[in-house]
């Protein structure tokens, strides 16, 4: 998890495809939480899109951390939500 945190601290955009892939299969809430936090730190439109894909995640804990990131810590993620 330290690597995930460091990639977020570095705002590494090259980590985005890896994070996206990890989120497709990762079951450990703590790993998913760190990925979401790192995505929020990276702060690009692509990273914010990845966060938004988790709003309907099957885990209540993941949905909660995504909501906290969107509403409390990084409200700009919500503002950029694409229209459907």
N, C-alpha and C positions, 0 to 999 in steps of 0.2 A: 504494500500500500504506500510505502514511502516513495516509490517511483511515480505513482499516480499523483501524489501530492506535489512532488518536485516538478513534474510536467505542467501542472496547473500553475505553480508559482512562477515558472518560466514562461507561462502563456504560450506553450508550444502548440502551434497549429498543426504540426506534423503528427501530433498524437491523436488528432480527431478521428481519423479512420480506425485507429486501434481502439479508441474508447467506444466508438459506435459498434464495432464488432464485439467487443467484450460485453457490452450491454445486451446483446442479443442472446447470450448464453449464461452470463454470470448469475448465480443464485445467491451468493453471499451478500446480504444487505449492506454490510460495512464496506465492502469493495464498491458496490454500486453507489453508496453514499459519497465515497471519496471521488469517484468518477464525476458525479454530478457537481460536487463542489469545485473540482478542477475545471470542468466545463464552464462553470459560472465565472471562474477567475480568468479563463481564456477570453471570454467575452465577445467572441465574433458572432456574426449572424449564424454561421454554421453550427457553432457550439450551442447557441441558444435554441436552434431548431432541434438539435439532439435532445436537449433537456425537455423541450415541449413534447417530444414523442413519448416521454415517460409519464405524462399526466394521467394516462389511463392504464398504467402498469397494473398487473394482477396483484402485486404486493401493496397492501395498505401502507406499510412503512415507507416504501419507495414513493408512493403518491404523496405522502406527508412531507418527505424531505424535498420533493420537487415543488410542492406548494410553498414551503418555507423559503426556498431559494427564489422562486418567482415573486412572491408577495412581499416578503420581508427584506431579503438581501439584495435582490437584483430585479427590481420592478421593470426594468427595460426589457427583460425577456418577454413579459406579458404584452408590452406595447407593440412588439414586432410580430405578434401572432398573425399568421397569414389568414386572409379571409377564405371561407370555404363556400 
